[in-house]
Each structure stands twice: as structure tokens, then as C-alpha cells.
């Protein structure tokens, strides 16, 4: 097998990593070995996503850092990534690779480097290389959006992102996952947002054809803090993502927006978690999918409210548009409510393009494929309008428009 304990050790030794990180990698490797491959006939989380044809032995991990992301501020390259007050970053802000962060601020990375179970998440924890790291000190607002690009250089890709926004800070951050045709990709993003802080985070997945992409995005949200999470899934052959927001302090708020556009044989599965662990918390989710060809979009969303979540509010909505006869979409909302003074609601709908709308546009001289493109664009617009940051909204809108042009045929 290309993935081995020796490969994990080699990766750590080549980077001269501290003992604690080497031990964390090896512990993750043990979890990976002890965890069986997901089985759609037994595992509820994987019941609609079959990975039995995934052959991990066919892939070789990149041990030489080729999958280290190119980091940029509004597409400008960063050297060093330390804010000095004269460039685009305020004093104290750190934006660099996760590998570099281990050397520069090991205590911060060690405190927040998430260690959780899961077959592919454990493999990422054992073999991540490069990665992205952002640290925003207390009370600092980063005015320019920061962006990390995780290109598909190599057969097996393990990008890992760690974002920390301290009390009262503010940040807009974009993760881009592109390229990697025919690759295996396991990505992990861990976000910590302190009391009263604000974060807008977007994950744009545009992996190449025949790529197996697995990811987990998890945000821990403090008291009176707010997080906007935007997930755009446009690429890959099979993609499964866990998107989790954990509201840990009173007054915290999470807004999740997802857009999915697929064609051919693509299979995209999103599992979301809105976990309320404190009173007076709020979460909202809107996921919109448009599927074409023989592709499939799956949404399973869980709202969890234990007894501590009194007087909290949660809403989730999933809507799908079928663009061909054989395309499929599933929407499975779930509620786990113990608190007795909360409000939780959900809505879902799956339908086809309105033929009357299409006919109306065609009678005005608009070709059929262009009429359908306009209808799909309008279908996504309510989700895009919920994105509060203009840079993130326009970036997502542009990615969707480019993808729609590809699907014209």
C-alpha cells in the first residue's frame, strides 16, 4: 500500500518536525488503520455514497511538499506572511503555510490542531503537507480578503487549513481547491472564532474530473461571535463534505450557504451539523443544487440542541433543480432537540425547470440553452444574496457562471 507508517515518519523527519507533531501524525495513522473503509450498506452517513470502487493503493502521497498551497492576498503572492502594519496585513496577523506556522508559533498550532476520527480525516491528519494557517490577534480587523489556493499537484492531496480569529477580530478567508484530475484528495479545515469576532469563510471546490474529494470544515464559534460559511461544490468525480458549526457561547451565530452544480456522472454529498451548545444562539442554512446528466446531489443536515441550548433558533432549507431526466437529488433534514424552549424549522423541495418560464424566454428570441442558463442563474441568486461579503459573493457568482458556460452542451 502506498500509504504506510513509514511514509508518515519520513514526511515528519524530512520536515524536522517537533516530537509532539510526529506523535500526533502517528496517532492519526493508527486511527486510520483501525477505521474500516466506509460501507454504504452499513454506515448511515455513507448510505447514499458508495466508495467501494476507491482503490487507495493506486495513489501515492506527495512527500516533497508539492501540494503546498500558493498563498495570496487578493491574488497577490505573500512572502513571509507576517503583518508589519505597512503592507496588506495589520500588525500581528500571520498568514503562511501550516508547515511554516509549526516553526513560528508551535504552541498555537498544537493547541488548535484538531484530532478527530474518520477514515479520510485521519489520513489527512497523518499525511498533511504544506497547508494554510491564518492567525488574527485580538481586536484586529483584516480589511483585505485572504485567499489560499490548494492546487492538485500530485496523486494524493492532503491540504489542511487552520484559521484562528481572536476576540473581537474580523476576517474574510477563501479556500480554493482546484486541479487534481484523477487524484485522491482529503482536506481538513479547522476554524476557531473567539468571543465577539467575525469570520466569513468560503470553500470553493473545483477539483478535476475523476478526482475523489473528501473534506471536513469545522467552525468553533465563541460568545457573541458570528461566522458565515459558504460552500461551493462544482468539481470532482465524487465529493463528500462534512460542514460543521459549533456554537459554544451565548449570542453566537452561524450562517451557512451552499451551492452545488453538477453534470455527467458527478456525485456530491454534503452532511451539515448545526450544533447549539449554549442559549440564545442562532443558525441558518440554505443549500441550493442544480444537477444535470446522470449526476447526483445529496444533502443531509442535522440540527442538534441539547438542554443547554434554551431560547435558540435554527433553520435549514435545501432546494434542488433537476436539469435532466436522469439527474437525482436527495434532501434529508434531521433534528435532535432536547431543549424545550427553542425554535427549529426546515424546508426542502426538489423540482424541474419551469417549462413555461423557458418557453417565455425562448419566445423573446433567447436560445434554449441560454434560457436554461438564465433560469438556473436566477435559481442560485437567493443563495448568493445571503452571502454578506461582496468579495465572497462575487467570487462565488463568477465561479458558478464559468461552470454554467461549461455545461451549456
Secondary structure, 3 states (H helix, E strand, C coil): CCCCHHHHHHHHHHCCCCHHHHHHHHHHHHHHHHCCCCCCCCCHHHCCCCCCCCCHHHCCECCCCCCCCEEEECCEECCCCECCCCCCCCCCCEEECHHHHHHHCHHHHHHHCCCCCCHHHHHHHHHCCCCEEEEECCCCECCCCEEEEECCCCCEECCEEEEEECCCCEEEEEEEEEECCCCEEEEEEEEEECCCCEEEEEEEEEECCCCEEEEEEEEEECCCCEEEEEEEECCCCEEEEEEEEEECCCCCEEEEEEEEEECCCCEEEEEEEEEECCCCCEEEEEEEEEECCCCEEEEEEEEEECHHHCCCEEEEEEEEEECCCCCEEEEEEEEEECCCCCEEEEEEEEEECCHHHHHHHHHCCCCHHHHHHHHHHHHHHHHHHCCCCHHHHHHHHHHHHHHHHHCCC
